[in-house]
Amino acid sequence: MHNRSRTIVSNQPGLHHNLATTVARHLGQRFLAPISERSRELFAELSDWRQANPKPLVLDSCCGVGESTANLAKRHPEAIVLGIDKSALRIDKHSHYHNGVDNYRVVRGDLNDLWRLMVDANWRLSHHYLLYPNPWPKAAHLQRRWHGGPLFPSLLALGGQLQLRSNWLIYLQEFQQALAVAGHQGQLAALEVVEPLTPFERKYRDSGQSLYQLQANLS
Ligand SMILES: C[S@@+](CC[C@H](N)C(=O)[O-])C[C@H]1O[C@@H](n2cnc3c(N)ncnc32)[C@H](O)[C@@H]1O
């Protein structure tokens, strides 16, 4: 990964004008896209893992190489931590980031399926980290952002202390607004990074970019 990183370029000067209607529409309907057999098999395996470790569950969604998952496992010794990312390339690099703790797993999986399977099985999280999700900064891509997509109700239903980080302030402002549409409050603040939690966080910090964090209690 290169050390320097450019700031986000977007044709959106502020919150997307369709944000509230898009979020409201998704809150009112169930996302019915088919769930793959691979996701079902993975979820069955994760359910066994959970059953063998009956502790609070921390989810690190879009964990990339899972550096954050290992860091969070250290930060949450009372819990088990699950890192999920769809990129095999990133997940396969995880061994470089192993830090000796064993209360976590990093798996390749698609959150579009797994969040729904978790909700349907009544999984509830103690904490949910979503660190530097792909921003999809083009206005036309609103629905690819987590808060603008059909999975937003599933994310809310998983509950827990949500922590979201981004180098694109508009993403977090939109997410905060989407939470408000759903009746939740989010606290947005600038983030001073001392010890980076993830490779993207390190890259942005080393490039002198401003970083932000949004927190919400979804319990
Ligand atoms: C910008 S990277 C950030 C990775 C990591 N959190 C970090 O900060 O280093 C965004 C990650 O989201 C993952 N991702 C995007 N959509 C996903 C999905 N539907 N299911 C699982 N992972 C997804 C991508 O594979 C990518 O690794």
The ligand as an SDF file (V2000), in Angstrom:
LIG
                    3D

 27 29  0  0  0  0  0  0  0  0999 V2000
  -11.5520    1.0840    2.1560 C   0  0  0  0  0  0  0  0  0  0  0  0
  -11.4550   -0.5950    2.6570 S   0  0  0  0  0  0  0  0  0  0  0  0
  -11.1950   -0.4410    4.4080 C   0  0  0  0  0  0  0  0  0  0  0  0
  -10.6350   -1.6830    5.0270 C   0  0  0  0  0  0  0  0  0  0  0  0
  -10.2800   -1.5730    6.5290 C   0  0  0  0  0  0  0  0  0  0  0  0
  -11.4460   -1.3150    7.3370 N   0  0  0  0  0  0  0  0  0  0  0  0
   -9.2310   -0.5230    6.7880 C   0  0  0  0  0  0  0  0  0  0  0  0
   -9.5740    0.5450    7.2980 O   0  0  0  0  0  0  0  0  0  0  0  0
   -8.0670   -0.7910    6.4900 O   0  0  0  0  0  0  0  0  0  0  0  0
  -13.1540   -1.1050    2.5380 C   0  0  0  0  0  0  0  0  0  0  0  0
  -13.3380   -2.6020    2.6300 C   0  0  0  0  0  0  0  0  0  0  0  0
  -14.7280   -2.9160    2.5680 O   0  0  0  0  0  0  0  0  0  0  0  0
  -14.8420   -4.2050    2.0140 C   0  0  0  0  0  0  0  0  0  0  0  0
  -16.2330   -4.4380    1.5850 N   0  0  0  0  0  0  0  0  0  0  0  0
  -16.9750   -3.6820    0.7430 C   0  0  0  0  0  0  0  0  0  0  0  0
  -18.2010   -4.2250    0.5590 N   0  0  0  0  0  0  0  0  0  0  0  0
  -18.2500   -5.3600    1.3100 C   0  0  0  0  0  0  0  0  0  0  0  0
  -19.2260   -6.3730    1.5180 C   0  0  0  0  0  0  0  0  0  0  0  0
  -20.4200   -6.3340    0.9200 N   0  0  0  0  0  0  0  0  0  0  0  0
  -18.9400   -7.4010    2.3510 N   0  0  0  0  0  0  0  0  0  0  0  0
  -17.7180   -7.4600    2.9540 C   0  0  0  0  0  0  0  0  0  0  0  0
  -16.7490   -6.5450    2.7790 N   0  0  0  0  0  0  0  0  0  0  0  0
  -16.9920   -5.5000    1.9700 C   0  0  0  0  0  0  0  0  0  0  0  0
  -13.8360   -4.1740    0.8730 C   0  0  0  0  0  0  0  0  0  0  0  0
  -13.4650   -5.4750    0.4460 O   0  0  0  0  0  0  0  0  0  0  0  0
  -12.6790   -3.3980    1.5080 C   0  0  0  0  0  0  0  0  0  0  0  0
  -11.7070   -4.2590    2.0610 O   0  0  0  0  0  0  0  0  0  0  0  0
  1  2  1  0
  2  3  1  0
  2 10  1  0
  3  4  1  0
  4  5  1  0
  5  6  1  0
  5  7  1  0
  7  8  2  0
  7  9  1  0
 10 11  1  0
 11 12  1  0
 11 26  1  0
 12 13  1  0
 13 14  1  0
 13 24  1  0
 14 15  1  0
 14 23  1  0
 15 16  2  0
 16 17  1  0
 17 18  1  0
 17 23  2  0
 18 19  1  0
 18 20  2  0
 20 21  1  0
 21 22  2  0
 22 23  1  0
 24 25  1  0
 24 26  1  0
 26 27  1  0
M  CHG  2   2   1   9  -1
M  END
$$$$
